[in-house]
Amino acid sequence: MRVDFWANMHIIGGIKEGEVAIMLIQFNFKNFKSFREEATLDLSAAKMTEFSDRVVTIGSEKILPVAAIYGANASGKSNIYNAFEYMSDYVAESFRYGGEEEEFEQFRPTPFLFDSTSVDAESSFEVYFTLPGDKAEKTYNYGFCINKDGVTEEWLNSKAKTARKYSTIFYRGTLEEDLDLSGFPKSCRDNIQVALEKQVLIISLGAKLKIGKCKDIRDWFLANAFADFGDPVTNFFLSRRLPKGFVENKSVQQKVVEYFASFDEHIRDFRVEKVPHDGDSKEESYKINALHKKIDSDEMAEIPLSLESAGTLKMFALYPELQEVLERGSVFFIDELNARLHPLLVRNFLLTFLNPEINKNHAQLIFTTHDTWQLSNQLLRRDEIWFVEKDKGGVSSLYSLADFVDEDGVRIRKDESYEKNYMVGKYGAIPMLKALDIFKDVLVQVSEGTGLSPREKED
């Protein structure tokens, strides 16, 4: 369905309220872009008292709804987003690359390039998570290692609610004899062994072969949402998405109006008009206008939605993803959430995930930001705050405020001013600024008349 420039609609149904959600417990990755050593983003709750009502208990796990990632420009914050997105994309698409060396070469991960060892080493990606609707409340652990030739290792394990250790569902190593598919029925094992190639993940292939457990894991990755609001191209395509039922259902349009009213009451309604088919195109096209109340009458003024402010369009773009993520109870990973949004808007968006009465399906928000206004002990737990710092060698590291120890060996207290301490450099992960001396000589020359252009000198 094409809607003027609001196109590419796709809607996936949500989980039923009260079911076990699609929750991420931990994400580990290594040798990816600026991260040479293993990095861990842990959403399991630490033993602390603040905001305990928002912690979700599934099986033996206690899981947080939010992770906020701070750091200087070029510190590597976006590479965490990129790593999780890469893992998700490869799980979904790897079956396409079997035997296709050139296509695989374009899709292989980028290792840490500033080290002669890591540049040729494998990259690894691993998640711990729960599956939706799993009444047994098992925890799953899935991961893979990949190098320039293909997959070198892959594993899937599960742990029962009362168990202490994980049990193997499958394991795959470099050698053929390392393949253990004992967690699958025999017929499934045979099909995988015949079709498996070095560039292809078992999960991806198994989902294609309609093996239930593989499909469940693949679908876990597909259910999660990504938005890079620092990327103009991503912003453009996101803004082309519409909420489920928006075109044909007036009540859905009214919900969007109510959503806008939380930050801007000027939009009172929408008018959706079907546009005739363009040439041979069979796609349905629509034109959407936002209705604003005139200041001197009760009449409405119509403005094409595309002409609304960048901030309004961004919030419109967030709505479909927000709607789906809250329905599914899945993970929403956003890079540069604060781009073109007022801090109060960001806080309102954040509170949607932090409020258990709204976020009933336990959706999670992971976001990178420079917005220090959200860095508050009145809003976030210490284990929900993360920092990324890059050293002089270009190596990024990721650490939590909950694990941070100051120069005196003391952990951060929950009553500290997180924003103030961060801005003065107590937690690291801030830019090391120097005066812009490069402009000093130019300014001196201009002030002395030596830096004037010929025309300026004549004047």
Salt bridges, closest charged atoms under 4 A:
GLU37 OE2 - ARG36 NE 2.89
GLU50 OE2 - ARG382 NE 2.81
GLU93 OE1 - ARG96 NE 2.25
GLU101 OE2 - LYS198 NZ 3.76
ASP115 OD2 - ARG36 NH1 2.97
GLU137 OE1 - LYS161 NZ 3.86
ASP149 OD2 - LYS148 NZ 3.63
GLU154 OE1 - ARG172 NH1 3.01
ASP190 OD2 - LYS186 NZ 3.23
ASP219 OD2 - LYS215 NZ 2.94
ASP219 OD1 - ARG218 NE 2.78
ASP264 OD1 - HIS266 ND1 2.60
ASP269 OD1 - LYS250 NZ 3.08
GLU273 OE1 - ARG271 NH1 3.37
GLU283 OE1 - ARG2 NE 3.70
GLU284 OE2 - LYS274 NZ 3.61
ASP298 OD1 - LYS293 NZ 3.70
GLU299 OE1 - LYS294 NZ 3.51
GLU302 OE1 - ARG271 NH2 2.79
GLU308 OE2 - HIS292 NE2 2.64
GLU321 OE2 - ARG241 NH1 2.67
GLU324 OE2 - ARG241 NH2 2.77
GLU324 OE1 - ARG328 NH2 3.15
GLU327 OE1 - LYS244 NZ 2.97
ASP383 OD2 - ARG381 NH2 2.78
GLU384 OE1 - ARG54 NH1 2.65
ASP415 OD1 - ARG413 NE 2.91
GLU416 OE1 - LYS426 NZ 3.32
